[in-house]
Amino acid sequence: MTDTAVNISERDPIAEPAPVNKADRLFSLDVVRGFAVLGILAVNAMTFAQPWEVSMNPTLQPTGFEGEAATAWHAMYTLFQDKMRTLFSMLFGVSIFLIGGERSDEARGKLLRKRLFWLAIFGLIHGLAFWFGDILLLYAWTGVFVMLVRSWGARRLIITGVVLNIVCSAIYVGLMLAMSAAPAEMMDSIMADAGWAPPPEVIAGQIEAMRGDAVSVSLTLIMKWVTVVPFMLIFMVPATAALMMIGMGLYKAGFLAGRSPTWLYGLLLVTGAAALFLIWREGAAMIADDFPFIDGMAKPANTFLAPLVSLGFASLLILLARFGLKMILTPLAKAGQMAFTNYLTQTLIMTTIFYGGRGLGYFGQVGWPEMWLFIIGIWVVQLIWSPLWLSQFTMGPLEWVWRRLTYGKGVSISAR
């Protein structure tokens, strides 16, 4: 989740890898990461509060999906869905290079492998004990493959990543659209298997299970993990690897480091805005048509254009920093420095609110637009607490644990 650079002194060629110094951090990476970690909550929020089928088909939510509820979902879909995952994946690709360096560097390669191993452990704990939508295990597993190409040049990484991303998107959208030719009986079976339109009693049963005692909630979470995560670890690796390669290439080319010419950021900002408009239209059409299965699953505009929106967001943030607004963006950058901690504490806060047994048990009672109150509330908390924490410490608490495990020795956390 974070991309800590490795500080190897030029004066000491045999210095061991160590966490990045505060002065060596890149503001552009931190602020983009901060935006991504806050934005990902908007995408994940409903999976904490409602059965997972509702996150696919929001018309299923027991609280209804008309008027303001549809508008609130539309905002999430247009601005955040798939865009934040794209940014996170790109930034994780950057971290693979910053930690691992060139493939010829055996010491840093060993450090990278340990880092991915411990990330996988965090992912297993997070997924099995807290939330089946965990992305950490997928990133650790995909990183094992992407680390093999970290010595490629920027051009090769970007071209390969873009082509692979387009191919994966085309295969997915093509398969979804091809289902429209299936016979009605087969389509009903496909929709049932996908959980697109389950009977109301199924939704009610899942809500009851997640509002039960701690044991029933835990067993439900484990069953969801077993259903969802193996699929992710097989089918989402190529698309995730593509985005990681793009991110690594963009960093090597200077784009994510904030060193590209202003005109390029401006061009991507305009392109991202145009893509955003097309995705907004796609979401509006789905709402108007009452979420048809094929359109709701395929989402061709969002599937193909989300990376352009992500790069548009990154361009906007980098331009704002370049033209003197660093002070305003600093809380966002601090949230980005603690992205690993903030990502996992989002889960802790949301599960405490919505799960039964271990929390307040509001599962199934909050839909759109009320969910935005929780999302914005957590954003405010994390934008306040991240700068306060980092005024006393050099890194977030979970970043410290991760680095301590990775380096296998004491890592200072004190800012004094």
N, C-alpha and C positions, 0 to 999 in steps of 0.2 A: 504493500500500500504506500510505503514511502520510498524515496530513492536517495538514500544517504550515500553521498560520494565517498570515495576512499581517499584519505589524505596520506600520500606518500611523499615525504620530503625530497625535494630535488637535491638537497645537500647530502642526503644520506640514501644512496641507492639501495641499501639493504634494509631500510626501515620497514617494519612490519605494518600491514594494513591496519588502519584505525578509523573510528568514526570521523566524519567531516567536522572541521572547525566551524564555529558559528560564522566567522568572517568569510568562509569559503562557500556558503550556501548561495544558490541562485534564486533570487526573489521571484523570477518568472515561473520557475517550477513550483515553488511553494504556493504562490497565489493561484495558479491553475489547479493544483492539487486541492487546495482549500475549497475552491469553487466546486470541484468534482465531489469531494467528500460530503459537502452539504447537499448538493443536488441529488446524490444517490439516495439520500433519505426519502426524498419526494417519490422516487420510483419504488422503493422497498416498503414504504409505510403501510400500504394496504395489505401486504402479505403478513404483517404482524397482527393486523386487526380483524381480518376477515379470512374465510377459507380461500385457499390458493386459486380456486376456480374464479373467484370474484376479481382477482388481479388480472386474469385473462379476459373475462367478460364482465365488465362492471355493471351490466344490467341485472346481474344475479344478486346484487347486494340487497339484503333484507330491508335496508333503510330507504330503498328507492333510488331511481336514477333519472330524475327529471329536473329541468330548470337549472338551478344553481349547482346541483350535484353533477350534471353533465358538463357544465362550464368548468367546474373545478377539476374534473378528470381531464378535460380537453387541455387545460393549461399544463398539467403534468405531462400529458402525452406529447404535446408540441415542444415544450422547452427541455424536458429532462429524459424521457424514456429512451433508452439506448445511447443517448448522447453522453451521459455520465459514465456508463460502463465503457464506452469508447475512450473517453479521456483517461479513465483509470488504467485501462489496458495499455494505452500508449505510454503513460507515465511509468508503468511497471516495466515496460520495455527499456525505458531510459535507465531505470534502477539496475537492470541486469548488466548493462554496460558499465555504469558507474561503480558498482560493487565488483564485478568480475574482471573488468578491464579486457585486455586482449587475451585470446585463448592461449597464447604462449606464456602468460603469467600464471604459473602454477599456484603460487600462494594465494592470489586473489580468486583464482578458479575454485580452490578448496573452500575459501571463505564463502563464495557464492553458493556452492552446493550445500554447505551447512545452513546458510540463510534460508534457502528454499526448503530444506528439510524441516526446520523449525516452523516455517510458515505453514507447511502441510500439517504439522501437529496442532498449531493454533486453529487451522481450518477444520480439522476433525473435531476438536472440542467445541468450537463455535457451532458447527453444523449439527452435531449429534445432541448437544446439550441445550442449545439456545434457539437456532433458527436454520431451517433446512435450505434457505436461499443463500447460504454462505458462498462467497466467491474466492476465498483465500486458497482453498484446496485446489481449485481449478487453476489459479495463477501459479501455484507452486508446481503443479504437474506440467502445465504448458511451459513454464520457465525452464524445465529440464531440456526441452527441445530447442527453445529459442536461444539458450545460452550457447548452443553449438554454432550459431551464426553471428555472434556478437562482434567478430572481427571483420565482418563485411563492411564495405564502404557505404556511405550514406545513400548514394544513388541506387545501389543494388538492393539495399534493405527497403527503401521506399517503393521501388518498382515491384519487387517481389511481394511485398506486403499488400500493395494496392491491388495487384492482379489476383492474389489469393483471396482477398476480401471480396472482390467483385464476383469471383467464381463461387465462393461460399454463399454469397447473397443470392446469386442467380439460381443456384441449385435449390436453396430453401424456398424462394418465392415461386420458382417453377413447379416444385412439388406441391406447394399449397394450391396454386392456381389449377394444376392438373386435376386436383380432386373434384373440381366443379363438374367434370365429365363423368364422375362415378354415378352409378345407379342410386336411386333414392334410398333403398335399403342399406346399401353399403355406406352411404353418407351418414345415415342415422347411427350406424355402428361406429364410424370414425369419430363423429361428434361425441358419442358416449365415451369412447376410449380417451378422448382428449379432455374430457371433463368440461366441455363447452356449455352444455345445457342440462345439468343434472336435475332430478326432481327436487322440489323445495325441501322434502324431508331429508335428503342427503345433506344439503347445506345446513339445515337445522341440526342434524346429528353431529356434523363437524364442529359447529359452534358449541354445542353442549359438551363435546369431548374436550375442547380447548378451554372451557370454563370450569372444568372439573377439578379434581385434586391434583397434586403435584405428580403422582405416579401416572395417571391417565394422560396428563399433558405431555409428560416425558415420553411415554410410549407412542403417542400420536406423532410427536416430533421425529422420533427415530424412524417410524414407518414412512413418513414423508421424505426423510433424508434418503432412505433406501430406494424410494421410488424416483426421486428427482436427481440426486447427485451422480449416480453411475451414468445416467444419460448425459449429463453435462460433461463428465470426464471423457466421454467418447466423442460426442458429436460437436461440442463447442470448442474443442482444442484448435482445429484449423483456423476458425474465424478469430479466436482470441490471439493465436500466434501471429496472424496477419497484422492485427492492430498493434501488438507489441513490437513487431519489426518496423512498422511505420513510425511509431513513437521513437524507437532507437535511431532510425534514420533521420528523423526530423531534429533530434537532439544533435546528432553528429553534423548535420547541415547548418546548425546554429539557430533554427527556428524556435524550438522550445527553450533554448537558452536565452532567447530575447535578442539575438544578434542579427537577425535577418533585416533587409531593408524595409522601411516603412510602407512602401507601395505594396509589398507582398502581403503584409498583415492587412492592409486596407482592402486588397483584392479578395482575400479569403473572408474578410468580414462581410463584404457585399455578397459574395457567393453563399456564405452561410445564411445570410438573411433571406436570400431567395429560396434556399432549400427549406428554411424554417417556414416560409409561407406555404410551400407545397405540402409540407407535413401538416400544417394547420388545416389546410383544405381537406386532406385525407381524413384527419380526425373528425372534422365537421361532417363529412359524408358518412362516416361510420355511425355517428350519432343520429343523423337524419334517417338512415336506413335501419335503425334499431340493431346495430351490430350483427351483420350477416357473418356467418362462420368463416367463409373463405377470405373475405376482406379483412376481418378482424385478426386472422392468423397470419396472412401473407404480409400485410402492411407494406407494400412495395416502396412507397415514397420514403417512409421512415427507415426501412431496411437498407436501402441503397444510399440515402442522403444523410443519415445521422452523422457519419464521420465529417461531412462538410460543415454541419452545424457545430460539431465539437471543435473543429479547427477555427470556426468563426468566433466562438466563445473565447478560445485561447488567444486569438488575435486581438480581440477587444480588450482583454485583461492586460496583455503585454503592452498594447498601445497606451492604455490608461496609465500604466506604470512609467512608460517612456516619457509621457508628457506631463509628469509632475504630480501624479495622484497616488504616489506610493503610501503616503500617510493614511489616506482613506482605505487603501487596500491592505494595510498592515494586519488588521485583525483576520482577514481572510488568509493571508500568508501564514500567520501563526496557527490558524486552524489546519492549514496544509502541513506544517511542520509536525503536527500531532495527528496526522490523518489516520494512522493505524489505531491509536487510542480512540479518536473520535468515531471512527467506523464501528468499533466494537462497543463503545459506550452507547451509541445509538441503539444497538440491539438490546443492551441492558435496560435502557430507559423504556423502550417500546414494549419489551416483554414484561417488564414490571407493571406497566399500565394495563396491558391487554390480556395476558395469560392468567388463567385460574391457578389455584394452588400455590404458585410461587409469586403471584402478583395480585392486582386489583380485580381482574376478571372481567374487563370491559370488552372482551372479544365478541365480535358480531354486532356491537351496538353503535359503532362509529363508521360513517361512510363519507363520501364526498358531499359537501365541501368542508364538513367539520374537521376532517383529517388535516386540512391546511393549518388549523390552529395549533395542532400538535407539532406539525413539521416546522412552522415558523418559530414556535416556542423553543424547540430544541436548537434551531439555528442560532437564536439569540443567546441561549445558554452557552453554546460552544464558541461563538464569536467573542464572548466575554471571558469565559474560563480559560481559553487557550492562551491569550496574551498574559493573563494573570499567572498561570502556571509557568509559562516560559520566562517570566520576569524573575523567577526564583530558581528555575531549573533549565538545563540545556536541552532537554528533550522530554517528550511525554512519558508517562509511567510505563505504558506497554511497549513503547519504542525502546525504553531502557531494558526491559526484560528480554525483548527479542534480541537486542544487540549483545546483552550479557550472555545469552545462550549461544549466539553466533560466534562471538569472539572467544568464548570459553575462558574469560577472565574478567576481572573487575573493569567496569566502564563508569567513569565519573558522570554523575547526573547533576551535580551542584553547579549553579551559575556563578558562585562566589569563589 
